[in-house]
Amino acid sequence: QLVESGGGSVQAGGSLRLSCAASGYDVSRGYMAWFRQAPGKEREGVAFLLPYGNRLYTDFVKGRFIGSVDSAKNTAYLQMNNLTRDDSAMYYCAVGWRGGLWSESFRWNHWGQGTQVTVS
């Protein structure tokens, strides 16, 4: 089970930190990803958290978003800085990668319920 939290409303230029608490899955040993979906748009990959601290980011968040994992809490985080209106979306974490291009949502088996981020 995955439970996201930390979303909310923030002004442009502000920051938020999203959390994804996992149960039944070891976040420090597996692959995780953050996605987002804005109304009327497809779900898109934001960050790919690989084992041993490796991270990949899509171009539109590179340098602004940082993914991390706290193994003691079995929780993944997405620190989002310098937010813009284009970052407004529902944000999801996902596990159970089936291989292939990580940013394609259909390659992930398990999803949280999402947390809403609104930037004004």
C-alpha positions in Angstrom: 0.0 0.0 0.0 1.2 3.5 -0.8 -0.1 6.6 0.9 0.9 10.1 -0.4 0.6 13.3 1.6 2.1 16.8 1.7 0.2 18.4 -1.2 -1.5 21.7 -0.9 -1.7 25.2 -2.2 1.3 27.4 -2.7 2.3 30.5 -4.5 4.6 30.4 -7.5 8.2 30.2 -6.4 7.3 28.3 -3.2 8.2 24.8 -2.1 6.4 21.7 -1.0 7.6 18.3 0.1 5.5 15.3 -0.8 5.6 12.0 1.1 4.9 8.5 0.0 4.6 6.0 2.9 4.9 2.4 1.8 3.8 -0.8 3.5 4.6 -4.2 2.1 7.4 -2.8 0.0 10.9 -1.9 0.9 11.5 1.5 -0.6 15.2 1.4 0.0 15.7 -1.8 -2.1 13.3 -1.3 -5.0 12.4 1.1 -7.7 9.9 3.9 -7.2 8.6 6.8 -9.2 6.7 10.0 -8.8 4.2 10.9 -11.5 1.7 13.7 -11.9 -1.4 14.3 -13.8 -3.1 17.6 -14.6 -6.7 17.8 -15.7 -7.1 16.8 -19.3 -3.5 15.6 -19.6 -1.8 12.2 -19.4 0.0 11.0 -16.4 3.6 11.9 -16.7 6.8 10.8 -15.0 8.5 13.3 -12.8 11.2 11.4 -10.9 12.6 7.9 -10.9 14.2 6.6 -7.6 16.5 3.7 -8.2 18.2 1.6 -5.5 21.5 2.9 -3.9 20.5 6.6 -4.2 20.4 6.9 -8.0 17.8 9.3 -9.4 16.5 10.3 -12.8 14.3 13.4 -13.4 12.4 14.6 -16.4 13.7 17.8 -17.9 10.9 20.0 -16.7 11.7 19.4 -13.1 15.4 18.8 -13.2 17.2 21.2 -10.9 14.0 22.0 -9.0 12.7 18.6 -7.6 14.7 16.2 -5.5 13.6 12.6 -4.8 14.8 10.8 -1.6 14.1 7.8 0.6 14.1 7.3 4.3 14.6 3.6 4.8 13.9 3.8 8.6 10.4 5.2 7.9 10.0 3.3 4.6 8.9 6.5 3.0 9.9 8.2 -0.2 9.8 12.0 -0.6 9.7 14.5 -3.4 11.0 17.9 -2.5 9.7 20.5 -4.9 11.3 23.9 -5.1 10.6 27.0 -7.2 7.2 25.8 -8.1 5.3 27.2 -11.1 1.7 27.1 -12.2 2.6 24.4 -14.7 3.5 22.1 -11.7 -0.2 22.1 -10.5 -1.4 18.5 -10.7 -2.3 15.4 -8.8 0.9 13.7 -7.7 1.3 10.0 -7.4 4.0 7.6 -6.2 4.3 4.2 -7.9 6.1 0.9 -7.3 6.3 -2.4 -9.2 8.2 -1.3 -12.3 7.9 -3.9 -15.1 10.9 -2.6 -17.0 11.1 -0.4 -20.0 10.8 3.4 -20.1 10.2 4.4 -16.5 8.2 7.5 -17.3 5.4 5.5 -19.0 2.7 5.0 -16.4 1.5 1.7 -17.7 4.8 0.1 -16.7 4.0 0.5 -13.0 1.8 -1.9 -11.1 0.9 -0.2 -7.9 -0.2 3.3 -7.2 -1.1 5.5 -4.3 -4.3 7.6 -4.2 -2.5 10.8 -5.0 -2.0 14.2 -3.4 -3.1 17.5 -5.0 -0.6 20.3 -5.6 -2.0 23.7 -6.7 0.4 26.6 -7.5 -1.1 30.1 -8.0 
